[in-house]
């Protein structure tokens, strides 16, 4: 076997930035931004609801999948806290059998200089950006100072190569980010560029959405996508 036997991908639970921005590209206004201004992406924590989402998801993950051979996070605060919430469902003896590692390859896409901007500020600072985005599309275009999704695919490839080399036949849990999940799907499901341009309607990854791949014929086959197991608020709140 040249692949993990099981790969479970989980988007982090609701973060403070999700709550304020509702997953919009920019802050709506300065009042919304003021809550989090100056806080780097890797330090954004979960909300109270996010902690509950992770804990509720953890009970279902343990019931369905049992003990994993290895767990990975991106090292961002919100993925670490989500992982802690999920693993809290496991008794101490099982928890000790699941090493947790940080891997920088599965971090969120770098959004660049407009990270803390409102839409009006971004339009003023980068008046050419809309036309550039329309020309190159959302998969190839790079936000100023940031990464394209195609760039992220490169490091997701590296992470999956690591799993193939070091975790063949193992059961793996990965807690990662929404845009990284899109890139996992590009690689694992062999999307073409047209398919990668946008999520199909209703398929944006939810907070703590669970996506499952199983090894079949020396490849990882999608078994389920973006299943939500928590009941705090509504699944659409963090998608």
FIKOLZA-1660 file (N, C-alpha, C; in steps of 0.1 Angstrom, whole numbers, plus 5000, padded with zeros to 4 digits):
% residues 239
   i   px   py   pz ch aa at
   1 5008 4988 5000  A  X  N
   1 5000 5000 5000  A  X CA
   1 5009 5012 5000  A  X  C
   2 5006 5022 4991  A  X  N
   2 5014 5034 4990  A  X CA
   2 5007 5046 4995  A  X  C
   3 4996 5045 5001  A  X  N
   3 4988 5056 5006  A  X CA
   3 4983 5053 5021  A  X  C
   4 4980 5064 5028  A  X  N
   4 4973 5061 5041  A  X CA
   4 4960 5053 5038  A  X  C
   5 4956 5045 5048  A  X  N
   5 4944 5037 5047  A  X CA
   5 4932 5046 5048  A  X  C
   6 4933 5056 5057  A  X  N
   6 4922 5065 5059  A  X CA
   6 4927 5079 5061  A  X  C
   7 4921 5089 5055  A  X  N
   7 4925 5103 5057  A  X CA
   7 4912 5111 5060  A  X  C
   8 4911 5116 5072  A  X  N
   8 4900 5124 5076  A  X CA
   8 4904 5139 5077  A  X  C
   9 4898 5147 5069  A  X  N
   9 4901 5162 5069  A  X CA
   9 4890 5169 5076  A  X  C
  10 4894 5178 5086  A  X  N
  10 4884 5186 5093  A  X CA
  10 4888 5201 5092  A  X  C
  11 4879 5209 5087  A  X  N
  11 4881 5224 5088  A  X CA
  11 4880 5228 5103  A  X  C
  12 4888 5238 5107  A  X  N
  12 4888 5243 5120  A  X CA
  12 4874 5247 5124  A  X  C
  13 4871 5248 5137  A  X  N
  13 4858 5253 5142  A  X CA
  13 4857 5268 5140  A  X  C
  14 4846 5274 5143  A  X  N
  14 4844 5288 5141  A  X CA
  14 4854 5297 5149  A  X  C
  15 4861 5305 5141  A  X  N
  15 4871 5314 5147  A  X CA
  15 4865 5328 5149  A  X  C
  16 4873 5336 5157  A  X  N
  16 4868 5350 5159  A  X CA
  16 4867 5357 5146  A  X  C
  17 4876 5355 5137  A  X  N
  17 4876 5362 5124  A  X CA
  17 4864 5357 5115  A  X  C
  18 4861 5344 5116  A  X  N
  18 4849 5339 5109  A  X CA
  18 4836 5347 5114  A  X  C
  19 4836 5348 5127  A  X  N
  19 4824 5354 5134  A  X CA
  19 4822 5369 5129  A  X  C
  20 4834 5376 5128  A  X  N
  20 4833 5390 5125  A  X CA
  20 4831 5392 5110  A  X  C
  21 4838 5384 5102  A  X  N
  21 4838 5386 5087  A  X CA
  21 4827 5378 5080  A  X  C
  22 4822 5368 5086  A  X  N
  22 4813 5358 5080  A  X CA
  22 4819 5353 5067  A  X  C
  23 4832 5351 5067  A  X  N
  23 4840 5345 5056  A  X CA
  23 4840 5354 5044  A  X  C
  24 4836 5367 5045  A  X  N
  24 4838 5376 5034  A  X CA
  24 4853 5379 5032  A  X  C
  25 4856 5384 5020  A  X  N
  25 4870 5386 5017  A  X CA
  25 4876 5397 5025  A  X  C
  26 4868 5408 5027  A  X  N
  26 4873 5420 5034  A  X CA
  26 4863 5423 5046  A  X  C
  27 4868 5431 5055  A  X  N
  27 4860 5436 5066  A  X CA
  27 4849 5445 5060  A  X  C
  28 4837 5444 5066  A  X  N
  28 4826 5453 5061  A  X CA
  28 4829 5468 5063  A  X  C
  29 4835 5471 5075  A  X  N
  29 4838 5485 5078  A  X CA
  29 4848 5485 5089  A  X  C
  30 4852 5497 5093  A  X  N
  30 4862 5499 5103  A  X CA
  30 4857 5493 5117  A  X  C
  31 4844 5495 5120  A  X  N
  31 4839 5490 5133  A  X CA
  31 4841 5475 5134  A  X  C
  32 4838 5467 5123  A  X  N
  32 4840 5453 5123  A  X CA
  32 4855 5449 5124  A  X  C
  33 4863 5457 5118  A  X  N
  33 4878 5454 5118  A  X CA
  33 4884 5456 5131  A  X  C
  34 4879 5466 5138  A  X  N
  34 4885 5471 5151  A  X CA
  34 4886 5459 5161  A  X  C
  35 4877 5450 5160  A  X  N
  35 4877 5438 5170  A  X CA
  35 4890 5430 5169  A  X  C
  36 4895 5429 5157  A  X  N
  36 4907 5420 5154  A  X CA
  36 4919 5426 5148  A  X  C
  37 4918 5439 5146  A  X  N
  37 4929 5446 5138  A  X CA
  37 4943 5443 5145  A  X  C
  38 4952 5440 5136  A  X  N
  38 4966 5438 5140  A  X CA
  38 4969 5424 5146  A  X  C
  39 4959 5415 5146  A  X  N
  39 4961 5402 5151  A  X CA
  39 4964 5393 5139  A  X  C
  40 4976 5387 5139  A  X  N
  40 4980 5379 5127  A  X CA
  40 4971 5366 5126  A  X  C
  41 4970 5361 5113  A  X  N
  41 4961 5350 5111  A  X CA
  41 4965 5338 5119  A  X  C
  42 4977 5335 5121  A  X  N
  42 4981 5323 5129  A  X CA
  42 4977 5324 5143  A  X  C
  43 4974 5336 5148  A  X  N
  43 4970 5337 5163  A  X CA
  43 4955 5339 5165  A  X  C
  44 4947 5338 5155  A  X  N
  44 4932 5339 5156  A  X CA
  44 4927 5327 5164  A  X  C
  45 4920 5330 5175  A  X  N
  45 4914 5319 5183  A  X CA
  45 4900 5315 5179  A  X  C
  46 4895 5304 5185  A  X  N
  46 4881 5300 5183  A  X CA
  46 4872 5309 5191  A  X  C
  47 4860 5310 5187  A  X  N
  47 4849 5316 5196  A  X CA
  47 4845 5305 5206  A  X  C
  48 4836 5310 5215  A  X  N
  48 4830 5300 5225  A  X CA
  48 4822 5289 5217  A  X  C
  49 4814 5293 5207  A  X  N
  49 4807 5283 5199  A  X CA
  49 4817 5274 5192  A  X  C
  50 4828 5280 5187  A  X  N
  50 4838 5271 5180  A  X CA
  50 4843 5260 5189  A  X  C
  51 4846 5263 5202  A  X  N
  51 4850 5253 5211  A  X CA
  51 4840 5242 5212  A  X  C
  52 4827 5246 5213  A  X  N
  52 4817 5236 5214  A  X CA
  52 4815 5228 5202  A  X  C
  53 4817 5234 5190  A  X  N
  53 4816 5227 5178  A  X CA
  53 4827 5216 5177  A  X  C
  54 4839 5219 5181  A  X  N
  54 4850 5210 5181  A  X CA
  54 4847 5198 5190  A  X  C
  55 4842 5201 5202  A  X  N
  55 4839 5190 5212  A  X CA
  55 4828 5181 5207  A  X  C
  56 4818 5187 5201  A  X  N
  56 4807 5179 5196  A  X CA
  56 4811 5170 5184  A  X  C
  57 4820 5176 5176  A  X  N
  57 4825 5169 5164  A  X CA
  57 4834 5157 5169  A  X  C
  58 4842 5160 5179  A  X  N
  58 4851 5150 5185  A  X CA
  58 4844 5137 5189  A  X  C
  59 4832 5138 5195  A  X  N
  59 4825 5126 5200  A  X CA
  59 4821 5118 5188  A  X  C
  60 4816 5124 5177  A  X  N
  60 4812 5116 5165  A  X CA
  60 4824 5110 5158  A  X  C
  61 4835 5118 5157  A  X  N
  61 4847 5112 5151  A  X CA
  61 4852 5100 5158  A  X  C
  62 4853 5101 5172  A  X  N
  62 4857 5089 5179  A  X CA
  62 4848 5077 5177  A  X  C
  63 4835 5080 5177  A  X  N
  63 4826 5069 5175  A  X CA
  63 4827 5062 5162  A  X  C
  64 4829 5071 5152  A  X  N
  64 4830 5065 5138  A  X CA
  64 4843 5060 5134  A  X  C
  65 4854 5066 5138  A  X  N
  65 4867 5062 5133  A  X CA
  65 4877 5057 5144  A  X  C
  66 4874 5058 5156  A  X  N
  66 4882 5053 5167  A  X CA
  66 4895 5061 5167  A  X  C
  67 4906 5053 5171  A  X  N
  67 4919 5059 5173  A  X CA
  67 4926 5061 5160  A  X  C
  68 4933 5072 5158  A  X  N
  68 4941 5075 5146  A  X CA
  68 4956 5072 5149  A  X  C
  69 4963 5069 5138  A  X  N
  69 4977 5066 5140  A  X CA
  69 4985 5079 5141  A  X  C
  70 4980 5090 5135  A  X  N
  70 4987 5103 5136  A  X CA
  70 4977 5114 5133  A  X  C
  71 4979 5125 5140  A  X  N
  71 4971 5137 5138  A  X CA
  71 4980 5149 5134  A  X  C
  72 4975 5157 5125  A  X  N
  72 4982 5169 5120  A  X CA
  72 4974 5181 5122  A  X  C
  73 4980 5192 5126  A  X  N
  73 4974 5205 5125  A  X CA
  73 4983 5215 5117  A  X  C
  74 4978 5226 5114  A  X  N
  74 4986 5236 5107  A  X CA
  74 4995 5244 5116  A  X  C
  75 4993 5242 5129  A  X  N
  75 5000 5251 5139  A  X CA
  75 4993 5264 5142  A  X  C
  76 4983 5267 5134  A  X  N
  76 4975 5280 5137  A  X CA
  76 4967 5277 5150  A  X  C
  77 4965 5288 5158  A  X  N
  77 4958 5287 5171  A  X CA
  77 4944 5280 5169  A  X  C
  78 4937 5283 5158  A  X  N
  78 4924 5278 5157  A  X CA
  78 4924 5263 5153  A  X  C
  79 4934 5258 5146  A  X  N
  79 4935 5244 5144  A  X CA
  79 4940 5236 5156  A  X  C
  80 4949 5242 5163  A  X  N
  80 4953 5236 5176  A  X CA
  80 4941 5234 5186  A  X  C
  81 4934 5245 5187  A  X  N
  81 4922 5245 5196  A  X CA
  81 4911 5235 5191  A  X  C
  82 4909 5235 5178  A  X  N
  82 4900 5225 5173  A  X CA
  82 4904 5211 5176  A  X  C
  83 4917 5208 5173  A  X  N
  83 4922 5195 5176  A  X CA
  83 4921 5191 5191  A  X  C
  84 4924 5201 5200  A  X  N
  84 4922 5198 5214  A  X CA
  84 4908 5194 5217  A  X  C
  85 4898 5202 5211  A  X  N
  85 4884 5199 5214  A  X CA
  85 4880 5185 5209  A  X  C
  86 4885 5182 5197  A  X  N
  86 4881 5169 5191  A  X CA
  86 4887 5157 5200  A  X  C
  87 4900 5159 5204  A  X  N
  87 4907 5148 5211  A  X CA
  87 4902 5147 5225  A  X  C
  88 4895 5157 5230  A  X  N
  88 4890 5157 5244  A  X CA
  88 4879 5146 5245  A  X  C
  89 4874 5141 5234  A  X  N
  89 4864 5130 5234  A  X CA
  89 4870 5117 5236  A  X  C
  90 4883 5116 5235  A  X  N
  90 4890 5103 5237  A  X CA
  90 4895 5102 5252  A  X  C
  91 4894 5090 5257  A  X  N
  91 4900 5088 5271  A  X CA
  91 4915 5089 5270  A  X  C
  92 4921 5092 5282  A  X  N
  92 4936 5094 5282  A  X CA
  92 4944 5083 5275  A  X  C
  93 4941 5070 5277  A  X  N
  93 4949 5060 5271  A  X CA
  93 4948 5060 5256  A  X  C
  94 4937 5063 5250  A  X  N
  94 4936 5064 5236  A  X CA
  94 4943 5077 5231  A  X  C
  95 4941 5087 5238  A  X  N
  95 4948 5100 5234  A  X CA
  95 4963 5099 5233  A  X  C
  96 4969 5091 5243  A  X  N
  96 4983 5089 5243  A  X CA
  96 4988 5082 5231  A  X  C
  97 4980 5074 5224  A  X  N
  97 4984 5067 5212  A  X CA
  97 4983 5075 5200  A  X  C
  98 4979 5087 5200  A  X  N
  98 4977 5095 5188  A  X CA
  98 4987 5107 5189  A  X  C
  99 4999 5106 5183  A  X  N
  99 5008 5118 5183  A  X CA
  99 5002 5129 5174  A  X  C
 100 5004 5141 5179  A  X  N
 100 5000 5153 5171  A  X CA
 100 5012 5161 5167  A  X  C
 101 5012 5164 5154  A  X  N
 101 5023 5172 5148  A  X CA
 101 5018 5184 5141  A  X  C
 102 5026 5195 5141  A  X  N
 102 5023 5206 5133  A  X CA
 102 5030 5205 5119  A  X  C
 103 5023 5208 5109  A  X  N
 103 5029 5208 5095  A  X CA
 103 5025 5221 5088  A  X  C
 104 5035 5229 5085  A  X  N
 104 5033 5242 5079  A  X CA
 104 5027 5241 5065  A  X  C
 105 5029 5230 5058  A  X  N
 105 5024 5229 5045  A  X CA
 105 5008 5230 5044  A  X  C
 106 5001 5227 5055  A  X  N
 106 4987 5227 5055  A  X CA
 106 4981 5239 5061  A  X  C
 107 4989 5250 5062  A  X  N
 107 4984 5263 5068  A  X CA
 107 4974 5269 5058  A  X  C
 108 4967 5279 5062  A  X  N
 108 4958 5286 5054  A  X CA
 108 4965 5294 5043  A  X  C
 109 4958 5297 5032  A  X  N
 109 4963 5305 5022  A  X CA
 109 4967 5319 5027  A  X  C
 110 4978 5324 5023  A  X  N
 110 4983 5338 5027  A  X CA
 110 4975 5348 5019  A  X  C
 111 4967 5356 5026  A  X  N
 111 4958 5366 5019  A  X CA
 111 4965 5379 5016  A  X  C
 112 4978 5381 5020  A  X  N
 112 4985 5392 5016  A  X CA
 112 4982 5405 5023  A  X  C
 113 4985 5416 5016  A  X  N
 113 4985 5429 5022  A  X CA
 113 4971 5434 5025  A  X  C
 114 4961 5428 5019  A  X  N
 114 4947 5433 5022  A  X CA
 114 4941 5425 5034  A  X  C
 115 4948 5418 5041  A  X  N
 115 4943 5410 5052  A  X CA
 115 4935 5417 5062  A  X  C
 116 4939 5429 5065  A  X  N
 116 4931 5437 5075  A  X CA
 116 4924 5449 5069  A  X  C
 117 4921 5449 5056  A  X  N
 117 4915 5460 5049  A  X CA
 117 4900 5458 5048  A  X  C
 118 4893 5470 5047  A  X  N
 118 4879 5470 5043  A  X CA
 118 4879 5469 5027  A  X  C
 119 4867 5466 5022  A  X  N
 119 4866 5465 5007  A  X CA
 119 4870 5479 5001  A  X  C
 120 4865 5490 5007  A  X  N
 120 4868 5503 5001  A  X CA
 120 4883 5506 5001  A  X  C
 121 4890 5502 5012  A  X  N
 121 4905 5504 5012  A  X CA
 121 4912 5495 5002  A  X  C
 122 4908 5483 5000  A  X  N
 122 4914 5474 4990  A  X CA
 122 4912 5480 4976  A  X  C
 123 4900 5485 4973  A  X  N
 123 4897 5490 4960  A  X CA
 123 4906 5502 4957  A  X  C
 124 4908 5511 4968  A  X  N
 124 4916 5523 4966  A  X CA
 124 4931 5519 4964  A  X  C
 125 4935 5509 4972  A  X  N
 125 4950 5506 4972  A  X CA
 125 4953 5498 4959  A  X  C
 126 4944 5490 4955  A  X  N
 126 4947 5481 4943  A  X CA
 126 4936 5482 4933  A  X  C
 127 4935 5494 4926  A  X  N
 127 4924 5496 4917  A  X CA
 127 4924 5487 4905  A  X  C
 128 4935 5480 4902  A  X  N
 128 4936 5471 4891  A  X CA
 128 4932 5457 4895  A  X  C
 129 4929 5454 4908  A  X  N
 129 4928 5440 4912  A  X CA
 129 4916 5433 4907  A  X  C
 130 4905 5440 4905  A  X  N
 130 4893 5433 4900  A  X CA
 130 4895 5428 4886  A  X  C
 131 4900 5437 4877  A  X  N
 131 4903 5432 4864  A  X CA
 131 4913 5421 4863  A  X  C
 132 4923 5422 4871  A  X  N
 132 4933 5411 4872  A  X CA
 132 4927 5398 4876  A  X  C
 133 4918 5399 4886  A  X  N
 133 4911 5387 4891  A  X CA
 133 4902 5381 4881  A  X  C
 134 4895 5390 4874  A  X  N
 134 4886 5385 4863  A  X CA
 134 4894 5378 4852  A  X  C
 135 4906 5383 4849  A  X  N
 135 4914 5378 4838  A  X CA
 135 4920 5364 4842  A  X  C
 136 4926 5363 4854  A  X  N
 136 4933 5351 4857  A  X CA
 136 4924 5341 4865  A  X  C
 137 4913 5345 4871  A  X  N
 137 4904 5336 4878  A  X CA
 137 4909 5333 4892  A  X  C
 138 4900 5329 4901  A  X  N
 138 4903 5327 4915  A  X CA
 138 4912 5316 4919  A  X  C
 139 4916 5308 4909  A  X  N
 139 4926 5297 4913  A  X CA
 139 4940 5301 4910  A  X  C
 140 4942 5309 4899  A  X  N
 140 4956 5312 4895  A  X CA
 140 4960 5326 4901  A  X  C
 141 4950 5335 4903  A  X  N
 141 4954 5349 4907  A  X CA
 141 4959 5349 4921  A  X  C
 142 4969 5358 4923  A  X  N
 142 4975 5360 4936  A  X CA
 142 4970 5373 4942  A  X  C
 143 4965 5373 4954  A  X  N
 143 4962 5385 4961  A  X CA
 143 4975 5393 4963  A  X  C
 144 4975 5406 4963  A  X  N
 144 4988 5413 4964  A  X CA
 144 4995 5409 4977  A  X  C
 145 5008 5404 4975  A  X  N
 145 5016 5400 4987  A  X CA
 145 5012 5386 4992  A  X  C
 146 5003 5379 4986  A  X  N
 146 4998 5366 4991  A  X CA
 146 5000 5355 4982  A  X  C
 147 4992 5344 4984  A  X  N
 147 4993 5332 4976  A  X CA
 147 4981 5330 4967  A  X  C
 148 4983 5324 4956  A  X  N
 148 4972 5319 4948  A  X CA
 148 4968 5305 4953  A  X  C
 149 4957 5300 4950  A  X  N
 149 4953 5286 4954  A  X CA
 149 4963 5277 4947  A  X  C
 150 4967 5280 4935  A  X  N
 150 4977 5271 4928  A  X CA
 150 4990 5270 4936  A  X  C
 151 4994 5281 4942  A  X  N
 151 5005 5281 4951  A  X CA
 151 5003 5271 4963  A  X  C
 152 4991 5272 4969  A  X  N
 152 4988 5263 4980  A  X CA
 152 4988 5249 4976  A  X  C
 153 4983 5246 4964  A  X  N
 153 4983 5232 4959  A  X CA
 153 4997 5226 4960  A  X  C
 154 5007 5235 4957  A  X  N
 154 5021 5230 4957  A  X CA
 154 5025 5224 4970  A  X  C
 155 5022 5231 4981  A  X  N
 155 5026 5226 4994  A  X CA
 155 5017 5215 4999  A  X  C
 156 5004 5215 4995  A  X  N
 156 4995 5203 4998  A  X CA
 156 5001 5191 4991  A  X  C
 157 5006 5192 4979  A  X  N
 157 5012 5181 4973  A  X CA
 157 5024 5176 4981  A  X  C
 158 5032 5185 4986  A  X  N
 158 5043 5181 4995  A  X CA
 158 5039 5173 5007  A  X  C
 159 5028 5178 5013  A  X  N
 159 5023 5172 5025  A  X CA
 159 5018 5158 5022  A  X  C
 160 5010 5156 5011  A  X  N
 160 5005 5143 5007  A  X CA
 160 5017 5133 5004  A  X  C
 161 5027 5139 4997  A  X  N
 161 5039 5130 4995  A  X CA
 161 5045 5125 5008  A  X  C
 162 5045 5134 5018  A  X  N
 162 5050 5130 5031  A  X CA
 162 5042 5119 5037  A  X  C
 163 5029 5120 5036  A  X  N
 163 5020 5109 5041  A  X CA
 163 5022 5096 5033  A  X  C
 164 5024 5097 5020  A  X  N
 164 5026 5085 5012  A  X CA
 164 5039 5078 5016  A  X  C
 165 5049 5086 5019  A  X  N
 165 5062 5081 5023  A  X CA
 165 5063 5075 5037  A  X  C
 166 5057 5083 5047  A  X  N
 166 5059 5080 5061  A  X CA
 166 5047 5074 5067  A  X  C
 167 5035 5075 5061  A  X  N
 167 5022 5070 5068  A  X CA
 167 5014 5061 5060  A  X  C
 168 5021 5054 5050  A  X  N
 168 5013 5044 5042  A  X CA
 168 5006 5034 5051  A  X  C
 169 4994 5031 5048  A  X  N
 169 4986 5022 5055  A  X CA
 169 4981 5026 5069  A  X  C
 170 4984 5039 5072  A  X  N
 170 4980 5044 5085  A  X CA
 170 4966 5052 5084  A  X  C
 171 4961 5055 5096  A  X  N
 171 4948 5062 5097  A  X CA
 171 4952 5076 5102  A  X  C
 172 4949 5086 5094  A  X  N
 172 4954 5100 5096  A  X CA
 172 4942 5110 5098  A  X  C
 173 4943 5118 5108  A  X  N
 173 4934 5130 5110  A  X CA
 173 4941 5143 5107  A  X  C
 174 4936 5151 5099  A  X  N
 174 4942 5164 5096  A  X CA
 174 4932 5175 5099  A  X  C
 175 4936 5185 5107  A  X  N
 175 4928 5197 5110  A  X CA
 175 4934 5209 5103  A  X  C
 176 4926 5214 5094  A  X  N
 176 4932 5224 5085  A  X CA
 176 4922 5236 5082  A  X  C
 177 4923 5241 5071  A  X  N
 177 4916 5254 5068  A  X CA
 177 4907 5253 5055  A  X  C
 178 4898 5262 5053  A  X  N
 178 4889 5261 5042  A  X CA
 178 4896 5261 5028  A  X  C
 179 4905 5271 5026  A  X  N
 179 4911 5271 5013  A  X CA
 179 4921 5260 5011  A  X  C
 180 4927 5255 5022  A  X  N
 180 4936 5243 5021  A  X CA
 180 4928 5231 5017  A  X  C
 181 4915 5230 5022  A  X  N
 181 4907 5219 5018  A  X CA
 181 4904 5219 5004  A  X  C
 182 4902 5230 4998  A  X  N
 182 4899 5231 4984  A  X CA
 182 4911 5226 4976  A  X  C
 183 4923 5228 4981  A  X  N
 183 4935 5224 4974  A  X CA
 183 4937 5209 4976  A  X  C
 184 4934 5204 4988  A  X  N
 184 4934 5189 4990  A  X CA
 184 4925 5182 4979  A  X  C
 185 4913 5188 4977  A  X  N
 185 4904 5182 4968  A  X CA
 185 4910 5183 4954  A  X  C
 186 4916 5194 4950  A  X  N
 186 4922 5195 4937  A  X CA
 186 4932 5184 4934  A  X  C
 187 4940 5181 4944  A  X  N
 187 4951 5170 4943  A  X CA
 187 4944 5156 4943  A  X  C
 188 4937 5154 4953  A  X  N
 188 4932 5140 4956  A  X CA
 188 4921 5136 4946  A  X  C
 189 4913 5145 4941  A  X  N
 189 4903 5142 4932  A  X CA
 189 4906 5146 4917  A  X  C
 190 4918 5150 4915  A  X  N
 190 4924 5153 4902  A  X CA
 190 4915 5163 4894  A  X  C
 191 4912 5174 4901  A  X  N
 191 4904 5184 4894  A  X CA
 191 4912 5190 4883  A  X  C
 192 4905 5195 4872  A  X  N
 192 4912 5203 4862  A  X CA
 192 4910 5218 4866  A  X  C
 193 4916 5227 4859  A  X  N
 193 4916 5241 4863  A  X CA
 193 4901 5247 4863  A  X  C
 194 4893 5243 4853  A  X  N
 194 4880 5248 4853  A  X CA
 194 4872 5244 4865  A  X  C
 195 4874 5232 4870  A  X  N
 195 4867 5227 4882  A  X CA
 195 4872 5234 4894  A  X  C
 196 4885 5238 4894  A  X  N
 196 4891 5245 4906  A  X CA
 196 4887 5259 4907  A  X  C
 197 4881 5265 4897  A  X  N
 197 4878 5280 4898  A  X CA
 197 4869 5284 4909  A  X  C
 198 4860 5275 4912  A  X  N
 198 4850 5279 4923  A  X CA
 198 4844 5267 4929  A  X  C
 199 4839 5269 4941  A  X  N
 199 4832 5258 4948  A  X CA
 199 4818 5256 4941  A  X  C
 200 4814 5244 4939  A  X  N
 200 4800 5242 4935  A  X CA
 200 4790 5248 4945  A  X  C
 201 4779 5253 4941  A  X  N
 201 4769 5259 4950  A  X CA
 201 4767 5250 4962  A  X  C
 202 4767 5256 4974  A  X  N
 202 4764 5248 4986  A  X CA
 202 4775 5239 4991  A  X  C
 203 4787 5240 4985  A  X  N
 203 4798 5231 4989  A  X CA
 203 4810 5238 4996  A  X  C
 204 4808 5251 5000  A  X  N
 204 4819 5257 5007  A  X CA
 204 4821 5250 5021  A  X  C
 205 4833 5247 5025  A  X  N
 205 4835 5239 5037  A  X CA
 205 4830 5246 5050  A  X  C
 206 4822 5239 5057  A  X  N
 206 4817 5244 5070  A  X CA
 206 4827 5243 5081  A  X  C
 207 4826 5251 5091  A  X  N
 207 4834 5250 5103  A  X CA
 207 4832 5236 5109  A  X  C
 208 4843 5229 5111  A  X  N
 208 4843 5215 5116  A  X CA
 208 4836 5205 5106  A  X  C
 209 4835 5209 5094  A  X  N
 209 4830 5200 5084  A  X CA
 209 4840 5188 5082  A  X  C
 210 4835 5176 5081  A  X  N
 210 4843 5164 5081  A  X CA
 210 4843 5158 5067  A  X  C
 211 4855 5156 5061  A  X  N
 211 4857 5151 5048  A  X CA
 211 4865 5138 5049  A  X  C
 212 4861 5127 5043  A  X  N
 212 4867 5114 5045  A  X CA
 212 4872 5109 5031  A  X  C
 213 4884 5104 5031  A  X  N
 213 4890 5096 5020  A  X CA
 213 4895 5083 5025  A  X  C
 214 4893 5072 5017  A  X  N
 214 4898 5059 5020  A  X CA
 214 4906 5054 5009  A  X  C
 215 4916 5046 5012  A  X  N
 215 4924 5040 5002  A  X CA
 215 4917 5030 4994  A  X  C
 216 4918 5031 4980  A  X  N
 216 4912 5021 4971  A  X CA
 216 4920 5021 4958  A  X  C
 217 4925 5009 4955  A  X  N
 217 4932 5008 4942  A  X CA
 217 4944 5018 4942  A  X  C
 218 4951 5019 4953  A  X  N
 218 4963 5027 4954  A  X CA
 218 4961 5042 4952  A  X  C
 219 4949 5046 4955  A  X  N
 219 4946 5061 4955  A  X CA
 219 4936 5063 4967  A  X  C
 220 4935 5076 4971  A  X  N
 220 4926 5080 4981  A  X CA
 220 4913 5084 4975  A  X  C
 221 4902 5077 4978  A  X  N
 221 4889 5080 4972  A  X CA
 221 4880 5087 4981  A  X  C
 222 4873 5097 4976  A  X  N
 222 4864 5105 4985  A  X CA
 222 4852 5097 4989  A  X  C
 223 4849 5096 5002  A  X  N
 223 4838 5088 5007  A  X CA
 223 4827 5097 5011  A  X  C
 224 4830 5109 5018  A  X  N
 224 4820 5118 5021  A  X CA
 224 4827 5132 5022  A  X  C
 225 4819 5142 5020  A  X  N
 225 4824 5156 5020  A  X CA
 225 4816 5165 5029  A  X  C
 226 4823 5172 5038  A  X  N
 226 4818 5184 5045  A  X CA
 226 4806 5180 5054  A  X  C
 227 4806 5169 5061  A  X  N
 227 4795 5165 5070  A  X CA
 227 4797 5173 5083  A  X  C
 228 4786 5179 5087  A  X  N
 228 4786 5187 5100  A  X CA
 228 4779 5179 5111  A  X  C
 229 4786 5178 5122  A  X  N
 229 4781 5170 5133  A  X CA
 229 4778 5178 5146  A  X  C
 230 4778 5191 5145  A  X  N
 230 4776 5199 5157  A  X CA
 230 4762 5206 5155  A  X  C
 231 4757 5211 5167  A  X  N
 231 4744 5217 5167  A  X CA
 231 4744 5231 5173  A  X  C
 232 4756 5237 5174  A  X  N
 232 4757 5250 5179  A  X CA
 232 4754 5260 5168  A  X  C
 233 4743 5269 5169  A  X  N
 233 4740 5278 5158  A  X CA
 233 4735 5270 5147  A  X  C
 234 4740 5272 5135  A  X  N
 234 4736 5265 5123  A  X CA
 234 4748 5263 5114  A  X  C
 235 4748 5252 5106  A  X  N
 235 4760 5248 5098  A  X CA
 235 4764 5259 5089  A  X  C
 236 4755 5268 5085  A  X  N
 236 4759 5279 5076  A  X CA
 236 4767 5290 5082  A  X  C
 237 4767 5291 5096  A  X  N
 237 4773 5302 5102  A  X CA
 237 4788 5303 5099  A  X  C
 238 4795 5292 5097  A  X  N
 238 4809 5293 5095  A  X CA
 238 4814 5288 5081  A  X  C
 239 4805 5287 5072  A  X  N
 239 4809 5281 5059  A  X CA
 239 4814 5292 5050  A  X  C
% end
